[in-house]
């Protein structure tokens, strides 16, 4: 309906948003039906990958701050020491808020919001780990498995932000076995934006609030198979 409304009220000289811009470009294409479907897929990607993943990660961050109040307190102390009380945290503070960055990375690892990578297809027959994988096979990485592999993580079962801190307390932005945005040439295009958004939101939340569970409420990070991965 939204696309149809845009099509009916389209002014090529004054595009209002992404949908208008796409429709303007579509006017010169031969296969209108195919491009129309591409627009629907593009919008699905924009909202699904561009916003829902970030908001879901923030919800996981809040959950872990409830479950690990000692981590929450340490982040708050770090923010209070770096950010002057009368201003909000900014991107210029990232290099000084190393523990917060490590906590956000650990939320990515422990929650493993995207359990599997997007599918890829082999361009030729390959041999890997003693297995022969035929050409044109569809492959998906089990991200959750990698994020809980003892080969890469000292305490995979625990929420342990120190996984991402070196001996000098500096944050490890690149680490083997850490794939929240996938890897390679087709990794998530929005990684930089998502990291910036998460830093700003998480820093601002803990600057202003103490997070705790309602009295008598049992909180757990154990998954419920009956519920969706993302909030609808």
C-alpha positions as CSV (number, residue, x, y, z in Angstrom):
1,X,0.0,0.0,0.0
2,X,2.8,2.4,0.9
3,X,4.5,1.8,-2.5
4,X,1.2,2.3,-4.3
5,X,0.5,5.6,-2.5
6,X,4.0,6.8,-3.4
7,X,3.4,5.8,-7.0
8,X,0.1,7.7,-7.2
9,X,1.4,10.9,-5.7
10,X,4.9,10.8,-7.2
11,X,6.5,14.1,-8.2
12,X,9.7,13.3,-10.1
13,X,11.1,16.8,-9.5
14,X,10.7,16.5,-5.7
15,X,11.5,13.0,-4.4
16,X,10.4,12.6,-0.7
17,X,12.3,9.5,0.3
18,X,13.9,6.3,-0.8
19,X,10.7,4.9,-2.3
20,X,10.2,8.0,-4.5
21,X,13.9,7.8,-5.7
22,X,13.6,4.2,-6.5
23,X,10.3,4.7,-8.4
24,X,11.9,7.5,-10.5
25,X,14.7,5.2,-11.5
26,X,12.2,2.5,-12.3
27,X,10.6,4.6,-15.0
28,X,13.3,3.8,-17.5
29,X,13.5,0.1,-16.9
30,X,12.1,-2.6,-19.2
31,X,10.9,-5.1,-16.6
32,X,8.7,-3.1,-14.2
33,X,7.4,-6.1,-12.3
34,X,10.9,-7.3,-11.4
35,X,12.0,-3.8,-10.3
36,X,8.8,-3.5,-8.2
37,X,9.7,-6.7,-6.4
38,X,13.3,-5.4,-5.9
39,X,11.9,-2.4,-4.2
40,X,9.8,-4.5,-1.8
41,X,12.9,-6.6,-1.0
42,X,15.0,-3.5,-0.5
43,X,12.5,-2.0,2.0
44,X,12.4,-5.3,3.8
45,X,16.1,-5.3,4.1
46,X,16.1,-1.7,5.2
47,X,13.7,-2.2,8.1
48,X,14.7,-5.8,9.0
49,X,18.5,-5.4,8.9
50,X,18.7,-1.6,9.3
51,X,16.7,-1.1,12.4
52,X,15.3,-4.2,14.1
53,X,18.7,-5.8,14.6
54,X,20.0,-2.7,16.4
55,X,16.9,-2.3,18.6
56,X,17.0,-6.0,19.5
57,X,20.6,-5.7,20.4
58,X,19.8,-2.8,22.8
59,X,17.1,-5.0,24.5
60,X,19.7,-7.7,25.0
61,X,22.1,-5.1,26.4
62,X,19.4,-4.0,28.9
63,X,18.8,-7.7,29.8
64,X,22.5,-8.4,30.5
65,X,22.8,-5.2,32.6
66,X,20.0,-6.5,34.8
67,X,21.6,-10.0,35.0
68,X,25.1,-8.6,35.7
69,X,24.7,-5.5,38.0
70,X,28.5,-5.5,38.7
71,X,29.1,-5.0,34.9
72,X,26.4,-2.3,34.8
73,X,28.1,-0.4,37.8
74,X,31.5,-0.6,36.2
75,X,30.2,0.9,32.9
76,X,28.3,3.6,34.8
77,X,31.5,4.5,36.7
78,X,33.5,4.7,33.4
79,X,30.8,6.9,31.7
80,X,30.7,9.2,34.8
81,X,34.5,9.5,34.8
82,X,34.7,10.4,31.1
83,X,31.5,12.3,30.3
84,X,30.8,15.6,32.0
85,X,27.4,15.4,33.7
86,X,25.7,18.2,31.7
87,X,26.3,16.6,28.3
88,X,25.4,13.4,26.5
89,X,28.0,10.9,25.5
90,X,29.3,11.4,22.0
91,X,31.3,9.5,19.4
92,X,34.4,11.4,20.5
93,X,34.2,9.4,23.8
94,X,34.5,6.0,22.2
95,X,38.3,5.8,22.7
96,X,37.9,6.6,26.4
97,X,35.0,4.2,27.1
98,X,36.8,1.0,26.4
99,X,34.9,-1.2,28.9
100,X,31.6,-0.1,27.4
101,X,32.8,-1.1,24.0
102,X,33.9,-4.5,25.3
103,X,30.5,-4.9,26.9
104,X,28.7,-4.2,23.7
105,X,30.9,-6.7,21.8
106,X,30.2,-9.3,24.5
107,X,26.4,-8.7,24.1
108,X,26.9,-9.4,20.4
109,X,28.8,-12.6,21.2
110,X,26.6,-13.9,24.0
111,X,23.2,-13.1,22.4
112,X,24.3,-14.0,18.9
113,X,21.2,-12.2,17.5
114,X,21.7,-13.5,14.0
115,X,22.2,-17.3,14.6
116,X,23.2,-18.1,11.0
117,X,24.9,-16.1,8.3
118,X,23.2,-15.3,5.1
119,X,23.5,-18.2,2.6
120,X,26.4,-18.3,0.2
121,X,27.0,-20.6,-2.7
122,X,30.2,-22.4,-3.7
123,X,31.5,-21.4,-7.1
124,X,33.5,-24.6,-7.5
125,X,34.1,-27.9,-5.7
126,X,36.2,-27.4,-2.5
127,X,37.7,-29.5,0.2
128,X,37.4,-28.3,3.8
129,X,38.1,-30.1,7.1
130,X,38.2,-33.5,5.4
131,X,34.9,-32.9,3.6
132,X,34.3,-32.5,-0.1
133,X,31.7,-29.7,-0.8
134,X,30.3,-29.9,-4.3
135,X,30.0,-26.9,-6.6
136,X,26.8,-24.8,-6.2
137,X,26.3,-26.0,-2.6
138,X,24.5,-23.5,-0.3
139,X,26.5,-22.7,2.8
140,X,25.5,-20.9,6.0
141,X,27.8,-20.2,9.0
142,X,26.5,-21.3,12.4
143,X,27.4,-18.0,14.1
144,X,26.1,-19.1,17.5
145,X,28.4,-22.2,17.4
146,X,31.4,-20.1,16.6
147,X,30.5,-17.5,19.3
148,X,30.6,-20.3,21.9
149,X,33.6,-22.2,20.7
150,X,36.3,-22.7,23.5
151,X,38.9,-22.4,20.8
152,X,38.2,-18.7,20.7
153,X,36.7,-17.8,24.1
154,X,38.1,-18.2,27.6
155,X,34.7,-18.4,29.2
156,X,32.1,-19.0,26.4
157,X,29.2,-19.9,28.8
158,X,29.6,-16.7,30.8
159,X,28.9,-13.0,30.0
160,X,32.5,-11.9,30.2
161,X,33.4,-8.5,28.6
162,X,37.1,-9.2,29.3
163,X,37.0,-11.4,26.2
164,X,37.4,-8.1,24.3
165,X,40.1,-6.4,26.4
166,X,43.8,-6.9,26.0
167,X,46.3,-6.9,28.9
168,X,46.4,-3.0,28.8
169,X,42.6,-2.6,29.0
170,X,42.3,-1.7,25.3
171,X,39.3,-3.0,23.4
172,X,39.9,-5.7,20.7
173,X,37.8,-4.7,17.8
174,X,39.0,-7.5,15.6
175,X,39.0,-11.0,17.1
176,X,39.0,-14.5,15.7
177,X,35.7,-16.2,16.1
178,X,33.7,-12.9,16.4
179,X,31.3,-12.6,13.5
180,X,28.2,-10.5,14.5
181,X,28.3,-8.8,11.1
182,X,29.5,-11.8,9.1
183,X,32.8,-11.6,7.3
184,X,34.4,-11.0,3.9
185,X,33.3,-8.8,1.0
186,X,29.6,-9.4,1.7
187,X,29.6,-8.6,5.4
188,X,26.9,-6.2,6.7
189,X,27.1,-2.9,5.0
190,X,25.7,-1.1,8.1
191,X,28.3,-2.4,10.6
192,X,29.9,1.1,11.2
193,X,26.5,2.8,11.6
194,X,25.2,0.0,13.9
195,X,28.3,0.2,16.1
196,X,28.0,4.0,16.4
197,X,24.2,3.8,17.2
198,X,24.7,1.1,19.8
199,X,27.5,3.0,21.5
200,X,25.5,6.2,21.8
201,X,22.3,4.5,23.0
202,X,24.0,2.2,25.5
203,X,26.2,5.0,26.9
204,X,23.2,7.4,27.2
205,X,21.0,4.7,28.9
206,X,23.5,3.9,31.6
207,X,24.4,7.6,32.1
208,X,20.8,8.3,33.1
209,X,19.4,5.1,34.6
210,X,20.0,2.2,36.9
211,X,18.5,-0.9,35.4
212,X,17.0,-3.6,37.5
213,X,14.3,-6.3,37.4
214,X,10.8,-5.7,39.0
215,X,10.7,-7.0,42.5
216,X,10.0,-10.7,42.6
217,X,10.5,-11.1,38.8
218,X,12.8,-13.9,37.7
219,X,15.0,-12.8,34.8
220,X,17.0,-15.2,32.6
221,X,18.8,-15.1,29.3
222,X,17.8,-18.7,28.5
223,X,16.2,-18.8,25.1
224,X,12.5,-19.7,24.7
225,X,12.1,-21.8,21.5
226,X,8.4,-20.9,21.4
227,X,9.2,-17.3,20.7
228,X,10.6,-15.5,17.7
229,X,14.2,-14.4,17.4
230,X,13.2,-10.8,16.8
231,X,10.4,-8.8,18.3
232,X,7.5,-8.4,16.0
